[in-house]
Amino acid sequence: MKKLMLGNAAVARGAYEAGVRVVSSYPGTPSTEITESVVEYENVYVEWAPNEKVAAEVAIGSSIAGGRAMSCMKHVGLNVMADPVFTVSYIGANAGLVFCVADDPGMHSSQNEQDSRHYAEAAKIPMLEPSDSSECKEFTKAAFELSEKYDTPVFIRLSTRVSHSQSLVELCEPQEAPLKDYEKNIPKHVMMPAMARGRHVVVEERTAKLKAFAENCPFNKVEDNGAKIGVIAAGATYVYAKEALGDKANYLKLGLVYPLPEKLIKDFAASVDELWVVEELDPVIETHIKALGIKVHGKENFSLLGEYSQNMIKKAILGIETECEKVGAVPARPPVLCVGCPHRGTFYVLKKLGLTVSGDIGCYTLGAVAPLQSVDTTICMGASVSAAHGMSKARGEEFNKKLVSVIGDSTFIHSGITGLIDIVYNKGNNTVIILDNSITGMTGHQQNPTTGKTIRGEATRQVDLELLCKAVGVERVRIEDPFDLKGFEAAVKEEVNINEPSVIIAQRPCALLKHVKYTGHCVVDNEKCRGCKKCMQLGCPAISFKDGKAVIDNSQCNGCGLCTGVCPFDAIAKEEA
């Protein structure tokens, strides 16, 4: 039976058919749906871990114990899990161990562009790169086999377009993958220096075997159209090149992108008059080819930035510019906090008070966008807390009285706790605002340790943020409603002027949660409206300005009522439907 599937869902299906036992991940676009899709397979243990490092360690433990395992993350999540990943390259795999990493060319939902192929080379871990949903499934199944055959973890590299595009997938019955025997093996599993030296030898021997495998592996394919132009590509860019060039080129499609073959590339290059490499982000394949002494066209004709397109490839290789290309870019839709978002009240108050705001990764990063424009910095998960501590230590107490950190509930669990401990331990006195919207909102409403539910929706122990903050030594912890603008403003003013660490938990659920039932809508009294545009400072998509008066679009307004507390002339009121 064939089914239309997202690339991410197909990876999950491949893991299921391969007999995976344990899947542990942290949500991150564009990888999130892989782990969410595993939930439909009841005989697989699946979890959201507090962060990617923990997720990787859970998967590694399962592999060592004899159960096939997988961990999935976006490219910056691979940074977080790099420590155990590099070491498990030395340990290897008992049962199959697969890491799925989704890169985000074009930064649709990321703070940087990062090419995860460098991790494969640096950690000496083989990497497969599928180009459509069918390959997503088949490559995932093959990854578990390769892992066990070569005693190695295996990377699967996805990209936003492969993860989120759909194509037909052949569904098969899951294979039997019984638990492998577990044996105490100190030289293999205990990575202290004396043992690690011996395992490094094994890694180099394994890499040599994988290089030999790359020459004839079924994932690398030559397509001979009798053309004079040759194109080497992998993943999404292979599909783009095929659509742009058709049979005007021969293709070497690379499915194994580390280690890269040598003889196969040399033979392909010799078969064409003109050789091109089409790859997004860094010139990984191009550098390898040039090191072989082969003349090749690459990045000098393309870009190190963003995503490629069929038009870009056609223009670079054939010199043909399409009408679509001539039209120009389509206007972008500006990002904005949702109607009723609980973070809107927080950022409105912080901007009003003129505070420096050390920001973090989440929906609330949009607090940097006009008209709120409150967030000063965003670096990585958890950095809002630690960076603010550094800012305070650099500039002193007076600066600290105008400084706060903002961090989401899930992000705080992910990597904000240690920053708060650092503040307490090293005698800081920063104010941290935890934006508790009762869910992991940025990636599409995943559960986390603060929600009291597992990925399957089962009830579990719920982390109490108030008690957690007190447990690490913060004595001033308070819970405030960010929609109570006066009360929230008073709380922030008080805490930033206290000479000790403090935490404000801004607690209000995401407006898009099913159990949040705002009713009615807000309306503007034209007689009372003075056109001061105070309500426009909220940046609510439902509010606009026309003919000198505020206007609220009833089709967008969900009746959250935040705007009623902003208007100084009581010109906005809530009406029930």
PAGU-215883 format. One record per residue (C-alpha): x, z, y; residue number from 0. Coordinates in nm, 2 decimals. Example, Ala and Ser with C-alpha at 12.3 -4.5 7.8 and 13.67 -1.06 7.14 Angstrom:
BEGIN
<site <1.23 0.78 -0.45> 0>
<site <1.37 0.71 -0.11> 1>
END
This chain:
BEGIN
<site <0.00 0.00 0.00> 0>
<site <0.12 -0.08 0.35> 1>
<site <0.05 0.12 0.66> 2>
<site <0.12 0.08 1.03> 3>
<site <0.34 0.36 1.13> 4>
<site <0.55 0.49 1.42> 5>
<site <0.92 0.48 1.35> 6>
<site <0.93 0.86 1.37> 7>
<site <0.64 0.89 1.12> 8>
<site <0.82 0.65 0.89> 9>
<site <1.13 0.87 0.89> 10>
<site <0.91 1.16 0.78> 11>
<site <0.76 0.95 0.51> 12>
<site <1.10 0.85 0.39> 13>
<site <1.21 1.21 0.37> 14>
<site <0.89 1.29 0.18> 15>
<site <0.94 1.01 -0.07> 16>
<site <1.30 1.12 -0.11> 17>
<site <1.19 1.47 -0.22> 18>
<site <1.29 1.67 0.09> 19>
<site <1.23 2.04 0.05> 20>
<site <1.31 2.18 0.39> 21>
<site <1.27 2.04 0.74> 22>
<site <1.38 2.25 1.04> 23>
<site <1.39 2.11 1.40> 24>
<site <1.34 2.18 1.76> 25>
<site <1.10 1.94 1.95> 26>
<site <1.27 1.69 2.18> 27>
<site <1.14 1.35 2.30> 28>
<site <1.18 1.09 2.14> 29>
<site <1.23 1.27 1.81> 30>
<site <0.94 1.52 1.81> 31>
<site <0.69 1.32 1.60> 32>
<site <0.93 1.31 1.30> 33>
<site <0.89 1.68 1.23> 34>
<site <0.52 1.69 1.33> 35>
<site <0.45 1.41 1.08> 36>
<site <0.61 1.61 0.80> 37>
<site <0.33 1.86 0.84> 38>
<site <0.09 1.63 0.65> 39>
<site <0.30 1.67 0.34> 40>
<site <0.19 2.01 0.21> 41>
<site <0.47 2.05 -0.05> 42>
<site <0.74 2.03 0.21> 43>
<site <0.85 2.35 0.40> 44>
<site <0.86 2.26 0.77> 45>
<site <0.93 2.47 1.08> 46>
<site <1.00 2.47 1.44> 47>
<site <1.32 2.66 1.49> 48>
<site <1.41 2.85 1.82> 49>
<site <1.68 2.58 1.89> 50>
<site <1.87 2.29 1.74> 51>
<site <2.16 2.50 1.63> 52>
<site <1.94 2.73 1.42> 53>
<site <1.75 2.43 1.29> 54>
<site <2.08 2.27 1.17> 55>
<site <2.19 2.59 1.00> 56>
<site <1.86 2.63 0.82> 57>
<site <1.89 2.27 0.69> 58>
<site <2.26 2.33 0.59> 59>
<site <2.16 2.65 0.40> 60>
<site <1.89 2.46 0.21> 61>
<site <2.14 2.19 0.11> 62>
<site <2.40 2.44 -0.01> 63>
<site <2.13 2.61 -0.21> 64>
<site <2.03 2.29 -0.38> 65>
<site <1.73 2.16 -0.19> 66>
<site <1.73 1.84 0.00> 67>
<site <1.70 1.91 0.38> 68>
<site <1.66 1.74 0.71> 69>
<site <1.69 1.84 1.08> 70>
<site <1.57 1.63 1.37> 71>
<site <1.65 1.64 1.74> 72>
<site <1.70 1.43 2.05> 73>
<site <2.05 1.33 2.17> 74>
<site <2.10 1.64 2.39> 75>
<site <1.98 1.86 2.10> 76>
<site <2.27 1.73 1.90> 77>
<site <2.50 1.89 2.16> 78>
<site <2.34 2.22 2.08> 79>
<site <2.38 2.18 1.71> 80>
<site <2.73 2.03 1.72> 81>
<site <2.91 2.35 1.61> 82>
<site <2.75 2.37 1.26> 83>
<site <2.74 1.99 1.23> 84>
<site <3.11 1.95 1.27> 85>
<site <3.18 2.22 1.02> 86>
<site <2.93 2.10 0.76> 87>
<site <3.12 1.77 0.76> 88>
<site <3.40 1.97 0.59> 89>
<site <3.16 2.16 0.36> 90>
<site <2.97 1.85 0.26> 91>
<site <2.63 1.85 0.08> 92>
<site <2.51 1.99 -0.25> 93>
<site <2.16 1.85 -0.21> 94>
<site <2.11 1.57 0.03> 95>
<site <2.15 1.67 0.40> 96>
<site <2.02 1.44 0.68> 97>
<site <2.03 1.48 1.06> 98>
<site <1.80 1.25 1.26> 99>
<site <1.91 1.21 1.62> 100>
<site <1.70 1.01 1.87> 101>
<site <1.88 0.87 2.17> 102>
<site <1.70 0.79 2.49> 103>
<site <1.85 0.48 2.67> 104>
<site <1.69 0.46 3.01> 105>
<site <1.63 0.83 3.02> 106>
<site <1.25 0.82 2.99> 107>
<site <1.25 1.19 2.92> 108>
<site <1.61 1.31 2.94> 109>
<site <1.86 1.45 3.18> 110>
<site <2.14 1.21 3.07> 111>
<site <2.21 0.89 2.87> 112>
<site <2.42 0.98 2.57> 113>
<site <2.54 0.77 2.28> 114>
<site <2.52 0.97 1.96> 115>
<site <2.74 0.72 1.77> 116>
<site <3.04 0.91 1.92> 117>
<site <2.93 1.22 1.72> 118>
<site <2.94 1.03 1.40> 119>
<site <3.29 0.91 1.46> 120>
<site <3.41 1.25 1.59> 121>
<site <3.26 1.45 1.31> 122>
<site <3.34 1.18 1.05> 123>
<site <2.98 1.17 0.93> 124>
<site <2.83 0.83 0.82> 125>
<site <2.55 0.70 1.05> 126>
<site <2.26 0.47 0.97> 127>
<site <2.06 0.29 1.24> 128>
<site <1.72 0.14 1.15> 129>
<site <1.56 -0.13 1.37> 130>
<site <1.20 -0.09 1.28> 131>
<site <0.96 0.14 1.10> 132>
<site <1.01 -0.01 0.76> 133>
<site <1.38 0.05 0.78> 134>
<site <1.32 0.40 0.92> 135>
<site <1.16 0.49 0.59> 136>
<site <1.40 0.31 0.37> 137>
<site <1.71 0.42 0.55> 138>
<site <1.60 0.78 0.54> 139>
<site <1.55 0.76 0.16> 140>
<site <1.89 0.60 0.13> 141>
<site <2.05 0.86 0.35> 142>
<site <1.97 1.14 0.10> 143>
<site <2.12 0.93 -0.18> 144>
<site <2.43 0.86 0.02> 145>
<site <2.46 1.22 0.12> 146>
<site <2.48 1.33 -0.25> 147>
<site <2.69 1.04 -0.37> 148>
<site <2.96 1.10 -0.11> 149>
<site <2.92 1.48 -0.06> 150>
<site <2.85 1.45 0.31> 151>
<site <2.58 1.50 0.57> 152>
<site <2.43 1.17 0.70> 153>
<site <2.31 1.08 1.04> 154>
<site <2.01 0.86 1.11> 155>
<site <2.03 0.73 1.47> 156>
<site <1.71 0.63 1.64> 157>
<site <1.63 0.53 1.99> 158>
<site <1.31 0.56 2.20> 159>
<site <1.19 0.21 2.12> 160>
<site <1.24 0.24 1.75> 161>
<site <1.10 0.60 1.74> 162>
<site <0.79 0.50 1.93> 163>
<site <0.72 0.15 1.81> 164>
<site <0.49 0.07 1.52> 165>
<site <0.54 -0.17 1.23> 166>
<site <0.42 -0.20 0.87> 167>
<site <0.56 0.04 0.61> 168>
<site <0.53 0.01 0.23> 169>
<site <0.42 0.35 0.10> 170>
<site <0.56 0.46 -0.23> 171>
<site <0.52 0.76 -0.45> 172>
<site <0.76 1.05 -0.39> 173>
<site <1.05 1.07 -0.62> 174>
<site <1.15 1.38 -0.82> 175>
<site <1.43 1.56 -0.65> 176>
<site <1.47 1.89 -0.85> 177>
<site <1.67 2.17 -0.71> 178>
<site <2.04 2.12 -0.78> 179>
<site <2.23 2.41 -0.93> 180>
<site <2.39 2.65 -0.69> 181>
<site <2.74 2.77 -0.77> 182>
<site <2.96 3.01 -0.58> 183>
<site <3.23 2.79 -0.44> 184>
<site <3.44 2.97 -0.18> 185>
<site <3.70 2.69 -0.12> 186>
<site <3.41 2.45 -0.04> 187>
<site <3.16 2.67 0.14> 188>
<site <3.38 2.93 0.33> 189>
<site <3.53 2.75 0.63> 190>
<site <3.82 2.99 0.72> 191>
<site <4.14 2.82 0.80> 192>
<site <4.30 2.82 0.46> 193>
<site <3.99 2.66 0.30> 194>
<site <3.92 2.42 0.59> 195>
<site <4.27 2.27 0.56> 196>
<site <4.19 2.16 0.20> 197>
<site <3.85 2.03 0.30> 198>
<site <3.99 1.82 0.58> 199>
<site <4.18 1.63 0.31> 200>
<site <3.85 1.57 0.13> 201>
<site <3.69 1.44 0.45> 202>
<site <3.96 1.19 0.51> 203>
<site <3.94 1.07 0.15> 204>
<site <3.56 1.04 0.18> 205>
<site <3.60 0.84 0.50> 206>
<site <3.82 0.59 0.32> 207>
<site <3.56 0.55 0.05> 208>
<site <3.28 0.51 0.31> 209>
<site <3.49 0.24 0.49> 210>
<site <3.51 0.05 0.16> 211>
<site <3.14 0.09 0.11> 212>
<site <3.07 -0.05 0.46> 213>
<site <3.20 -0.39 0.36> 214>
<site <2.94 -0.45 0.10> 215>
<site <2.66 -0.20 0.18> 216>
<site <2.31 -0.34 0.18> 217>
<site <2.24 -0.21 0.53> 218>
<site <2.48 -0.46 0.69> 219>
<site <2.34 -0.82 0.66> 220>
<site <2.45 -1.16 0.78> 221>
<site <2.18 -1.41 0.88> 222>
<site <2.32 -1.76 0.89> 223>
<site <2.12 -2.01 1.10> 224>
<site <2.39 -2.27 1.12> 225>
<site <2.45 -2.18 1.48> 226>
<site <2.77 -2.18 1.68> 227>
<site <2.69 -1.85 1.85> 228>
<site <2.73 -1.52 1.66> 229>
<site <2.56 -1.20 1.76> 230>
<site <2.65 -0.85 1.62> 231>
<site <2.38 -0.59 1.69> 232>
<site <2.21 -0.28 1.54> 233>
<site <1.88 -0.10 1.59> 234>
<site <1.65 -0.21 1.87> 235>
<site <1.90 -0.45 2.02> 236>
<site <1.90 -0.65 1.70> 237>
<site <1.52 -0.70 1.74> 238>
<site <1.56 -0.79 2.10> 239>
<site <1.84 -1.05 2.03> 240>
<site <1.63 -1.21 1.75> 241>
<site <1.33 -1.24 1.98> 242>
<site <1.55 -1.38 2.27> 243>
<site <1.77 -1.62 2.08> 244>
<site <1.58 -1.71 1.76> 245>
<site <1.77 -1.95 1.54> 246>
<site <2.01 -2.04 1.82> 247>
<site <2.24 -1.77 1.69> 248>
<site <2.37 -1.63 1.37> 249>
<site <2.34 -1.25 1.33> 250>
<site <2.54 -0.97 1.17> 251>
<site <2.29 -0.69 1.17> 252>
<site <2.46 -0.36 1.13> 253>
<site <2.26 -0.08 0.96> 254>
<site <2.56 0.14 0.89> 255>
<site <2.71 0.20 1.24> 256>
<site <2.97 0.44 1.12> 257>
<site <3.20 0.37 0.96> 258>
<site <3.20 0.01 1.08> 259>
<site <3.33 -0.27 0.85> 260>
<site <3.64 -0.47 0.92> 261>
<site <3.65 -0.76 0.68> 262>
<site <3.28 -0.83 0.71> 263>
<site <3.32 -0.85 1.09> 264>
<site <3.63 -1.07 1.07> 265>
<site <3.46 -1.31 0.83> 266>
<site <3.15 -1.33 1.05> 267>
<site <3.36 -1.39 1.36> 268>
<site <3.55 -1.67 1.19> 269>
<site <3.22 -1.84 1.10> 270>
<site <3.11 -1.89 1.47> 271>
<site <3.26 -2.05 1.78> 272>
<site <3.14 -1.77 2.02> 273>
<site <3.10 -1.40 1.93> 274>
<site <2.87 -1.16 2.12> 275>
<site <2.80 -0.79 2.08> 276>
<site <2.47 -0.66 2.20> 277>
<site <2.45 -0.28 2.21> 278>
<site <2.29 -0.04 2.45> 279>
<site <2.49 0.25 2.61> 280>
<site <2.86 0.26 2.52> 281>
<site <3.07 -0.03 2.37> 282>
<site <3.12 0.14 2.04> 283>
<site <3.10 -0.17 1.82> 284>
<site <3.27 -0.38 2.09> 285>
<site <3.57 -0.15 2.10> 286>
<site <3.60 -0.16 1.72> 287>
<site <3.59 -0.54 1.72> 288>
<site <3.85 -0.57 1.99> 289>
<site <4.08 -0.33 1.80> 290>
<site <4.06 -0.58 1.52> 291>
<site <4.21 -0.84 1.76> 292>
<site <3.89 -1.05 1.78> 293>
<site <3.77 -1.21 2.10> 294>
<site <3.42 -1.10 2.18> 295>
<site <3.18 -1.10 2.47> 296>
<site <3.02 -0.77 2.54> 297>
<site <2.97 -0.52 2.82> 298>
<site <3.12 -0.74 3.09> 299>
<site <2.80 -0.95 3.05> 300>
<site <2.56 -0.66 3.01> 301>
<site <2.55 -0.30 3.13> 302>
<site <2.65 0.05 3.03> 303>
<site <2.32 0.17 3.19> 304>
<site <1.97 0.19 3.05> 305>
<site <1.78 -0.03 2.81> 306>
<site <1.82 -0.40 2.74> 307>
<site <1.55 -0.66 2.73> 308>
<site <1.49 -0.99 2.56> 309>
<site <1.52 -1.15 2.91> 310>
<site <1.85 -0.99 2.98> 311>
<site <2.00 -1.11 2.65> 312>
<site <1.87 -1.46 2.69> 313>
<site <2.01 -1.48 3.04> 314>
<site <2.35 -1.34 2.94> 315>
<site <2.40 -1.55 2.63> 316>
<site <2.21 -1.87 2.69> 317>
<site <2.21 -1.87 3.07> 318>
<site <1.83 -1.90 3.08> 319>
<site <1.63 -1.69 3.32> 320>
<site <1.26 -1.65 3.24> 321>
<site <0.98 -1.65 3.48> 322>
<site <0.91 -1.28 3.40> 323>
<site <1.27 -1.20 3.50> 324>
<site <1.22 -1.38 3.84> 325>
<site <0.91 -1.18 3.92> 326>
<site <1.10 -0.85 3.96> 327>
<site <1.05 -0.50 3.85> 328>
<site <0.71 -0.35 3.79> 329>
<site <0.65 -0.05 4.03> 330>
<site <0.71 0.27 3.85> 331>
<site <0.44 0.54 3.82> 332>
<site <0.58 0.86 3.98> 333>
<site <0.59 1.16 3.75> 334>
<site <0.36 1.45 3.85> 335>
<site <0.25 1.79 3.72> 336>
<site <-0.09 1.76 3.55> 337>
<site <-0.41 1.86 3.72> 338>
<site <-0.46 2.23 3.67> 339>
<site <-0.09 2.29 3.57> 340>
<site <-0.01 2.66 3.59> 341>
<site <0.34 2.58 3.73> 342>
<site <0.20 2.43 4.05> 343>
<site <0.11 2.77 4.20> 344>
<site <0.46 2.90 4.12> 345>
<site <0.64 2.62 4.29> 346>
<site <0.41 2.62 4.59> 347>
<site <0.49 2.99 4.65> 348>
<site <0.87 2.93 4.59> 349>
<site <0.88 2.65 4.84> 350>
<site <0.67 2.85 5.09> 351>
<site <0.93 3.13 5.07> 352>
<site <1.22 2.89 5.11> 353>
<site <1.40 3.01 4.80> 354>
<site <1.68 2.85 4.62> 355>
<site <1.55 2.77 4.27> 356>
<site <1.78 2.74 3.97> 357>
<site <1.57 2.51 3.74> 358>
<site <1.56 2.42 3.37> 359>
<site <1.43 2.16 3.12> 360>
<site <1.06 2.14 3.08> 361>
<site <0.74 2.02 3.25> 362>
<site <0.84 2.24 3.53> 363>
<site <1.14 2.03 3.61> 364>
<site <0.88 1.83 3.81> 365>
<site <0.89 2.11 4.06> 366>
<site <1.18 1.91 4.21> 367>
<site <0.94 1.62 4.30> 368>
<site <0.77 1.58 4.63> 369>
<site <0.57 1.74 4.78> 370>
<site <0.67 2.07 4.60> 371>
<site <1.05 1.99 4.61> 372>
<site <1.13 2.35 4.51> 373>
<site <1.38 2.31 4.23> 374>
<site <1.74 2.29 4.34> 375>
<site <1.93 2.24 4.01> 376>
<site <1.86 2.13 3.65> 377>
<site <2.15 2.11 3.41> 378>
<site <2.04 2.18 3.05> 379>
<site <1.83 2.41 2.83> 380>
<site <1.88 2.77 2.94> 381>
<site <2.11 2.69 3.23> 382>
<site <1.87 2.81 3.50> 383>
<site <1.94 3.18 3.41> 384>
<site <2.32 3.16 3.36> 385>
<site <2.38 2.92 3.65> 386>
<site <2.19 3.14 3.89> 387>
<site <2.41 3.43 3.78> 388>
<site <2.72 3.22 3.87> 389>
<site <2.57 3.12 4.20> 390>
<site <2.50 3.49 4.28> 391>
<site <2.85 3.60 4.19> 392>
<site <3.00 3.32 4.40> 393>
<site <2.80 3.37 4.71> 394>
<site <2.71 3.74 4.71> 395>
<site <2.41 3.96 4.76> 396>
<site <2.25 3.81 5.06> 397>
<site <2.24 3.47 4.89> 398>
<site <2.09 3.64 4.58> 399>
<site <1.79 3.76 4.79> 400>
<site <1.69 3.40 4.83> 401>
<site <1.76 3.29 4.47> 402>
<site <1.54 3.28 4.16> 403>
<site <1.56 3.12 3.82> 404>
<site <1.26 2.94 3.66> 405>
<site <1.25 2.88 3.28> 406>
<site <0.97 2.81 3.03> 407>
<site <0.87 3.04 2.75> 408>
<site <1.00 2.81 2.48> 409>
<site <1.32 2.73 2.67> 410>
<site <1.38 3.10 2.73> 411>
<site <1.37 3.15 2.35> 412>
<site <1.58 2.84 2.30> 413>
<site <1.87 2.95 2.51> 414>
<site <1.77 3.16 2.80> 415>
<site <1.80 3.50 2.63> 416>
<site <2.18 3.50 2.62> 417>
<site <2.19 3.42 3.00> 418>
<site <1.97 3.71 3.07> 419>
<site <2.19 3.94 2.86> 420>
<site <2.49 3.81 3.06> 421>
<site <2.32 3.91 3.39> 422>
<site <2.24 4.26 3.26> 423>
<site <2.58 4.31 3.10> 424>
<site <2.78 4.19 3.39> 425>
<site <2.59 4.38 3.65> 426>
<site <2.40 4.10 3.81> 427>
<site <2.07 4.14 3.99> 428>
<site <1.91 3.80 3.96> 429>
<site <1.53 3.75 3.94> 430>
<site <1.42 3.53 3.65> 431>
<site <1.07 3.38 3.64> 432>
<site <0.96 3.29 3.29> 433>
<site <0.69 3.03 3.31> 434>
<site <0.47 3.13 3.02> 435>
<site <0.21 2.85 2.96> 436>
<site <0.15 2.96 2.60> 437>
<site <0.29 2.64 2.44> 438>
<site <0.59 2.40 2.44> 439>
<site <0.43 2.17 2.69> 440>
<site <0.70 1.91 2.77> 441>
<site <0.71 1.76 2.43> 442>
<site <0.34 1.76 2.35> 443>
<site <0.21 2.11 2.27> 444>
<site <0.43 2.24 1.99> 445>
<site <0.41 2.60 1.88> 446>
<site <0.71 2.83 1.94> 447>
<site <0.80 3.19 1.87> 448>
<site <0.60 3.31 2.17> 449>
<site <0.27 3.15 2.07> 450>
<site <0.20 3.35 1.75> 451>
<site <0.15 3.04 1.53> 452>
<site <0.38 2.83 1.31> 453>
<site <0.40 2.45 1.31> 454>
<site <0.12 2.44 1.06> 455>
<site <-0.10 2.66 1.28> 456>
<site <-0.06 2.97 1.06> 457>
<site <-0.07 3.31 1.23> 458>
<site <0.27 3.48 1.25> 459>
<site <0.46 3.75 1.44> 460>
<site <0.45 3.67 1.82> 461>
<site <0.75 3.74 2.03> 462>
<site <0.65 3.97 2.32> 463>
<site <0.84 3.84 2.62> 464>
<site <0.79 4.16 2.82> 465>
<site <0.94 4.38 2.54> 466>
<site <1.21 4.13 2.47> 467>
<site <1.33 4.14 2.83> 468>
<site <1.32 4.52 2.83> 469>
<site <1.51 4.53 2.51> 470>
<site <1.81 4.35 2.66> 471>
<site <1.82 4.60 2.95> 472>
<site <1.59 4.46 3.22> 473>
<site <1.39 4.75 3.34> 474>
<site <1.18 4.56 3.60> 475>
<site <0.95 4.33 3.41> 476>
<site <0.61 4.23 3.54> 477>
<site <0.34 3.98 3.44> 478>
<site <0.17 3.79 3.72> 479>
<site <-0.08 3.51 3.75> 480>
<site <0.07 3.21 3.94> 481>
<site <-0.28 3.11 4.05> 482>
<site <-0.31 3.44 4.24> 483>
<site <-0.11 3.30 4.52> 484>
<site <-0.11 3.61 4.74> 485>
<site <-0.03 3.84 4.45> 486>
<site <0.24 3.61 4.31> 487>
<site <0.40 3.57 4.65> 488>
<site <0.41 3.95 4.70> 489>
<site <0.57 4.00 4.36> 490>
<site <0.84 3.74 4.42> 491>
<site <0.92 3.89 4.76> 492>
<site <0.95 4.24 4.61> 493>
<site <1.17 4.14 4.31> 494>
<site <1.43 3.93 4.50> 495>
<site <1.49 4.22 4.73> 496>
<site <1.55 4.47 4.45> 497>
<site <1.92 4.54 4.37> 498>
<site <1.89 4.51 3.99> 499>
<site <1.79 4.24 3.74> 500>
<site <1.42 4.16 3.73> 501>
<site <1.19 3.93 3.54> 502>
<site <0.85 3.79 3.64> 503>
<site <0.64 3.64 3.36> 504>
<site <0.42 3.38 3.53> 505>
<site <0.15 3.38 3.27> 506>
<site <-0.13 3.12 3.26> 507>
<site <-0.19 2.87 2.98> 508>
<site <-0.14 2.50 3.00> 509>
<site <-0.45 2.33 3.14> 510>
<site <-0.44 2.08 2.85> 511>
<site <-0.47 2.33 2.57> 512>
<site <-0.80 2.30 2.38> 513>
<site <-0.90 2.66 2.44> 514>
<site <-0.85 2.63 2.82> 515>
<site <-1.20 2.56 2.95> 516>
<site <-1.20 2.51 3.33> 517>
<site <-1.54 2.41 3.45> 518>
<site <-1.69 2.23 3.74> 519>
<site <-1.49 2.07 4.02> 520>
<site <-1.37 2.15 4.37> 521>
<site <-1.52 1.99 4.68> 522>
<site <-1.42 1.96 5.04> 523>
<site <-1.65 2.06 5.33> 524>
<site <-1.59 1.79 5.59> 525>
<site <-1.73 2.01 5.86> 526>
<site <-1.47 2.28 5.79> 527>
<site <-1.17 2.05 5.71> 528>
<site <-0.93 2.04 6.00> 529>
<site <-0.70 1.78 5.84> 530>
<site <-0.41 2.02 5.83> 531>
<site <-0.29 1.88 5.49> 532>
<site <-0.21 2.22 5.36> 533>
<site <-0.39 2.13 5.03> 534>
<site <-0.17 1.82 5.00> 535>
<site <0.14 2.04 4.97> 536>
<site <0.02 2.13 4.62> 537>
<site <0.09 1.78 4.49> 538>
<site <-0.23 1.78 4.29> 539>
<site <-0.32 1.43 4.17> 540>
<site <-0.69 1.49 4.24> 541>
<site <-0.64 1.56 4.61> 542>
<site <-0.58 1.27 4.86> 543>
<site <-0.62 1.22 5.23> 544>
<site <-0.86 0.97 5.39> 545>
<site <-0.98 0.92 5.74> 546>
<site <-0.82 1.25 5.86> 547>
<site <-0.98 1.46 5.59> 548>
<site <-0.89 1.59 5.24> 549>
<site <-1.07 1.42 4.95> 550>
<site <-1.10 1.55 4.60> 551>
<site <-1.15 1.30 4.31> 552>
<site <-1.41 1.45 4.08> 553>
<site <-1.30 1.23 3.80> 554>
<site <-0.96 1.40 3.80> 555>
<site <-1.04 1.75 3.92> 556>
<site <-1.08 2.00 3.63> 557>
<site <-1.20 2.29 3.84> 558>
<site <-0.89 2.50 3.81> 559>
<site <-0.95 2.63 4.17> 560>
<site <-0.59 2.66 4.29> 561>
<site <-0.66 2.46 4.60> 562>
<site <-0.94 2.70 4.71> 563>
<site <-0.67 2.96 4.77> 564>
<site <-0.45 2.73 4.98> 565>
<site <-0.69 2.61 5.25> 566>
<site <-0.67 2.83 5.56> 567>
<site <-1.01 2.73 5.68> 568>
<site <-1.21 2.78 5.36> 569>
<site <-1.29 2.41 5.35> 570>
<site <-1.25 2.38 4.98> 571>
<site <-1.50 2.54 4.73> 572>
<site <-1.56 2.52 4.37> 573>
<site <-1.89 2.38 4.24> 574>
<site <-2.01 2.42 3.88> 575>
<site <-2.13 2.10 3.72> 576>
END
